[in-house]
Amino acid sequence: MTKEPTFKVGDDVFKLNHPSSKYTGNRRGKIVKYQPQYNRAKRLQPYYSVLFDGRGTPELIAQKSLRLIPRTPAETITTKS
């Protein structure tokens, strides 16, 4: 089963960390690029390049480890000039 990409470039996300990870909290970042890759079973899996806050280079992260950060109502308001 091929999973469809659930995030778009520019979405704010956070990475869920494994309890034994060296990172204690969930890291926040922004999606830079969508990069599908094939696993050993020749199935297409969605991966994303994520630029985490405070980092200089993006990291390749699987879609299953990412969660979308919901936007606040103030961020979704658009004004027309």
C-alpha positions in Angstrom: 0.0 0.0 0.0 1.4 3.4 -1.0 0.8 6.2 1.3 -0.1 9.6 -0.1 1.8 12.7 1.0 -0.1 14.4 3.8 2.1 17.5 4.2 2.9 20.3 1.7 6.1 22.3 1.4 6.1 25.1 3.9 3.9 23.3 6.5 5.0 23.6 10.2 5.5 20.2 11.8 7.0 18.6 14.8 8.8 15.3 15.1 7.8 12.7 17.6 10.8 11.3 19.3 11.4 7.8 20.6 11.6 7.7 24.4 15.2 6.5 24.2 16.2 9.3 21.8 18.9 11.8 22.7 16.4 14.5 22.1 14.2 15.1 25.1 11.3 17.1 23.6 9.6 17.1 20.2 11.5 19.2 17.6 9.7 21.8 15.6 10.5 22.6 12.0 9.3 23.4 8.5 8.9 21.1 5.5 11.4 22.1 2.8 11.0 19.3 0.2 9.0 16.1 -0.5 11.2 13.1 -1.3 9.5 9.8 -1.9 11.7 6.7 -1.6 11.4 3.0 -2.1 11.8 0.6 0.8 13.2 -2.9 0.6 9.8 -4.3 -0.4 9.9 -1.9 -3.4 7.0 0.2 -2.0 7.0 3.9 -2.3 7.3 5.6 1.1 6.9 9.4 1.7 9.9 11.2 3.3 10.4 14.9 3.8 13.3 17.2 4.2 12.6 19.1 7.4 14.5 22.2 8.5 14.3 22.1 12.3 14.4 25.3 14.4 18.0 26.2 15.2 19.5 23.9 12.6 21.3 24.9 9.4 20.6 21.9 7.2 17.4 20.0 6.6 17.1 16.3 7.8 15.3 13.5 5.9 12.4 12.3 8.1 9.7 9.7 7.4 6.1 10.9 7.2 5.0 8.6 10.1 7.3 10.5 12.5 5.8 13.9 11.7 2.7 15.7 13.0 1.2 18.9 11.7 1.3 21.9 14.0 -2.2 23.4 13.8 -2.4 27.1 12.8 -4.0 29.6 15.1 -7.0 31.5 13.8 -4.9 34.7 13.7 -2.5 33.1 11.3 -5.2 32.0 8.9 -6.8 35.4 8.5 -6.0 37.1 5.2 -6.5 40.8 4.6 -7.3 42.2 1.2 -5.9 45.6 0.4 
